[in-house]
């Protein structure tokens, strides 16, 4: 028998779901997951679908907000760098002045 992290009752392993983040196990009824959904989440054919408990989901909301803010800041910084690059682009030397420039360098 296993213990539910929510109600602390002993529960059959087949009735438990494990949080992919903190690895704690919960009785599916304690966390509002139907038996049918539990079977889908627990099936061997389930690839890519994972479940997180409420505590881990609450924490990930803050992390997601922080990441969104960081991405927005990066986008703004990239835009500013592009503007700086446009301003600091060297002026191309016209072909007729190129030979004069070479001569000046050689004379120096």
N, C-alpha and C positions, 0 to 999 in steps of 0.2 A: 504494500500500500504506500501511497505518496501523500504528502500534505499540501493542501492548497495554501498559497501565500496570502490569500484574501481572508478566508474564513477559518483557517488552521484545522480544517477537518480532514480526516484521512479519506483519500479518494483513489479510485482505480485509475491507473495510468491512462487508460483509454478515454477517460473523461477530463483529462487535463490538457491545457494548452500552455506552451512555453513561450515566454517573451523572447524575441530574437535579440533584444538589446541587453537586458539584465540577466537573462536566463532563469528567472523565477518562474515557477509553474502555478497555474491557476485552474480551478474547477471552471469548466466552460460556462456553467450557469451563473457563477459569481461575476463574470465579466460580460455577460449578455450575448454569448455566442450560442447559437442553436446547435443541436446535435448534428444536423446535416452540414452546417458550416464547419463544425469541428472536424467532421470526416473529410471534407474537402481540404482543409488546411493541413490535416495530418496525413493525407494520402501520399504515397510514394511518387505519384505522378505530378504532385504539386511542385512546380519549379518556379521560383521567383516571387511567390506570394508569401509574405511573412507577417507576423502579428506582433504588435508592441503593446505592452500594458499601459494603463493610464498615466502612471508616473513617468514612464519613458516618453510617451507621446507628449506630455506637458513640457518636458524638458526640451524635446526636439522642436517645439514651436518657437521657443526663444532662440535656439540655434538657427532655425530657418530664417527668422526675422533678421538676425545678425548677418547671415550670409547674403540675404537680399540687399541689405544696406551696404555691405562690402562690395557687392557686384555693381550697385548703382554708383558708388564712389569710384570704382575702377573705370566704369564707362565714362564718367565725367573727366577723370584724369587723362584717359586716352584721348578724349576730344580736345582737351587743353594741349596735350603734347602734339597732336596733329596740327593745331593752329600755330604752335611755336615752330614746328617744322616748316610750315608754309611760309612763315615770316622770315625764317633764317635760311631759306634756300639760296644758294649762291646764284648770282646773276651770270648767265652764260656769256662767255666771251665771244663777240662776233668774229667770224672767220678772218675778216680783214685785219683785225687787231691782234690776232693770234701770233702772226709772224713778228710783229713789233714787240710783243711781250717776250717771245723767245730771244730776240736780239737784246732786249734790255737785260734779261737774265744772263745771257752769255757775256755781255759787256761788264757786268757787275763782278 
